[in-house]
Amino acid sequence: MGWEYALFDANWNAMESGSIADVIAHAKQKNVGLLLWYNSGGPHNDVTEAPRDRMTTHEQRVKEFQQLKAWGVKGVKVDFWQSDKQDRIAQYRDLLKDAADFQLMVDFHGSTIPRGWQREFPNLIGMEAVAGAEQYKFREDYAAKAPWLNTVLPFTRNVAGPMDYTPVTFSDAKYPHQTTNAHELALSVVFENPIQHFADSVESYRAQPDAVKTFLKQVPTAWDETRVLSGEPGQTLVIARRSGNAWYVGGINGQDVPATARVTLDFLKDGSWKAMNIVDGADDRTFSAIQMDIPQTAGMTREFAMRARGGFVLRLERIAR
């Protein structure tokens, strides 16, 4: 898929077959940077997921980060923070500083909300602080609430800073999602996080239509410009984001009834644009994709039909004259 990074999740230090050296060698062969998961504890939590007791003190972190740097690992994901007490806030900041000394990126999971730390520590590339897609495994009531919640989060939680929701999950966990697949695809644009953790299985992504796979290969995580085109929390939302010369539009419907999004393309410069539009298909688990050229003129508006809890994406790239 051309994705730059992959996360090696909890308990990687206790693999039943192979070794961390095998994974590192494979990642280097594929030119994929690795992020490794850690438990933040320490005495402040009793969570048994491992590795743990490596991120609590400065000495522990320096020893671990030296090893990661030698392995060529690109960053860490540190989980289970448990509180916002003063010593935890200090641990967050000290960890970011120690990681920066070794040129390692940091993602915080099970964490506090963003507090502007990325301005001081540009190696901070994500914070969870949200009831994200993993809740499909843990909370029976989550699936029914998620379509509504997805239209609320961009106005609330994501305003505070990067949000590691782990989106774009087409297959079902314990509690099946009620969002359509096009809604899930649109979350790659609607939600913002410097490294977007697409959290579905390899088999799921490989099984998607070519247009969807192409879109997921192309969609960036760093944006030059963002515009909210329309929206009402709890109902619908359409966001446009620009990266370089390409615009990406993501629209989602959080309601139990179909909706139509009217999108005015006044953010485009006049001229002809090559567009890929992926919308809801005939049922919740299928897509319909259209590739077209759009001759843009000021104030041109297009309509996109969304199924109940549905969505759409649009990628626009200017055709060179």
C-alpha positions, -999 to +999 in steps of 0.1 A: +000+000+000+030+023+002+023+032+038+054+045+055+049+030+090+035+000+108+028-005+145+040-036+163+014-038+191+013-050+227+033-081+238+057-080+209+084-090+234+067-124+239+062-136+203+054-173+200+073-176+168+101-156+153+118-127+169+119-089+170+150-091+148+130-109+121+104-082+122+129-054+120+147-071+091+114-076+072+104-040+078+138-027+065+134-049+034+100-034+027+112+002+036+086+005+063+094+023+096+084+005+128+066+019+158+067-003+189+041-004+217+049+001+254+030+001+287+036+034+305+038+016+339+055+015+364+040+016+398+011+038+386-008+010+369-012-028+372-020-035+336-001-067+325+002-059+288+039-058+280+066-046+276+062-025+308+086-010+334+107+005+305+091+040+302+088+052+338+122+066+347+147+086+327+173+058+331+148+031+319+139+052+288+174+060+278+184+024+279+154+014+258+157+042+234+193+034+228+183-001+218+155+012+195+178+036+178+203+008+172+175-013+157+164+015+134+129+018+150+112+051+142+089+056+172+069+043+202+033+041+212+029+044+249-004+032+265-024+030+298-017+063+315-045+060+339-046+096+353-038+132+349-019+135+382+012+157+383+036+129+381+019+115+350+020+149+333+057+151+341+062+116+327+045+125+295+068+155+290+100+138+301+093+109+278+088+133+249+121+150+256+140+117+260+125+104+228+135+136+209+171+131+220+170+098+201+150+111+171+120+089+180+084+098+173+058+093+201+021+084+201+002+084+233-027+059+238-050+056+267-039+092+273-048+127+284-062+152+259-038+171+237-023+201+255-003+219+228+028+198+235+034+192+198+045+229+195+073+222+219+079+185+209+074+180+172+081+143+176+046+140+192+026+124+164-007+114+180-028+111+212-059+090+217-081+106+243-112+094+225-136+065+225-122+053+191-127+023+169-113-002+194-145+002+214-162-020+188-145-048+207-153-036+242-187-017+244-220-032+233-236+002+230-208+018+209-219+007+174-252+024+176-236+057+189-206+058+166-222+073+135-235+102+156-203+105+175-182+106+143-200+138+133-194+154+167-157+147+173-144+170+146-162+199+163-151+189+198-122+165+206-103+169+173-103+207+177-080+203+207-053+185+187-043+153+170-068+124+176-056+088+173-091+072+167-077+043+147-103+047+119-111+031+085-122-003+098-143-021+072-146-055+089-165-061+121-152-067+156-173-082+184-200-055+180-206-049+142-204-013+131-235+003+117-216+029+096-213+021+059-179+013+044-180+047+025-185+064+059-155+045+073-134+055+043-143+092+047-129+091+083-094+091+067-101+127+057-126+138+084-103+129+114-069+144+117-038+128+132-002+131+120+002+093+117-032+078+110-035+043+124-056+024+099-066-005+122-082-032+100-067-064+089-044-070+060-070-092+044-097-065+047-076-039+030-065-062+002-101-072-004-112-036-011-120-024-047-091-009-066-105+026-063-106+023-025-071+009-023-058+037-046-074+063-024-060+049+008-025+048-008-028+084-017-046+101+012-021+122+033-020+128+070-003+162+069-024+190+054-017+225+040-052+238+043-085+227+059-120+240+053-153+228+069-177+230+040-209+222+059-220+204+090-241+202+121-228+181+150-248+149+153-262+151+117-238+155+088-203+169+081-183+177+050-146+187+053-121+196+025-084+193+031-056+202+007-021+186+004+000+202-022-019+204-055-046+179-045-078+184-025-096+157-005-132+159+006-147+136+032-184+136+040-203+116+066-239+111+077-245+104+114-282+100+111-304+069+106-320+084+075-303+091+041-290+126+035-277+147+006-246+168+009-244+199-014-207+208-019-198+241-034-164+238-050-154+274-046-121+264-029-109+251-063-091+274-088-107+278-122-097+252-147-101+214-152-098+190-123-094+152-124-117+138-098-122+104-081-155+101-063-163+071-040-198+069-026-221+045-009-230+015-030-262-005-032-258-017+004-238-007+035-208-028+027-203-018-010-189+013-028-197+030-061-167+048-077-167+073-105-137+089-121-144+121-140-130+155-152-146+186-136-144+219-155-145+242-124-161+276-125-168+299-096-196+287-073-201+253-089-220+229-066-223+192-066-245+169-047-235+136-030-262+112-018-253+094+015-271+063+028-282+063+065-250+064+084-232+067+051-205+089+035-184+097+005-149+109-005-137+130-034-102+134-045-095+164-069-062+171-087-058+199-112-052+189-148-021+206-161-027+230-190 
